[in-house]
């Protein structure tokens, strides 16, 4: 998936990624400096590839929005969900298609209101806004 995002970005597709800070810099709900360093490095790398990253606070939902026509929203951890052991949960995501411009605008406005930091590549330099 990462390669597909980078390839699309290099084709000129605008890709905005919203990612929650807390879940990426903690272990067992405790701050982890090494995880924070790795997280910041990942954000910088992705922005160098042409993606804009918005680090947000307090959002656990997983959303994919595309072309004002596609929306997937839910709690399912697509890459890390426990599916077979004692920790498996009933996790779901729903996919909507059609004219979703208004709903996607509402979701983006909500996410923008929780932005903590922004990584963006401009003129081959990474700009970080806090």
ABEGO torsion letter per residue (X at the ends): XAAAAAAAAAAGBBBBBBBBAAAAABBGGBBBAAAAAAAAAAAAAAAAAGBBBBBBBGBABBBBBBGGABBBBEABBAAABBAABAABBBBBBBBBBEBAAAAAAAAAAAAAAABABBBBBBGGBBBBBX
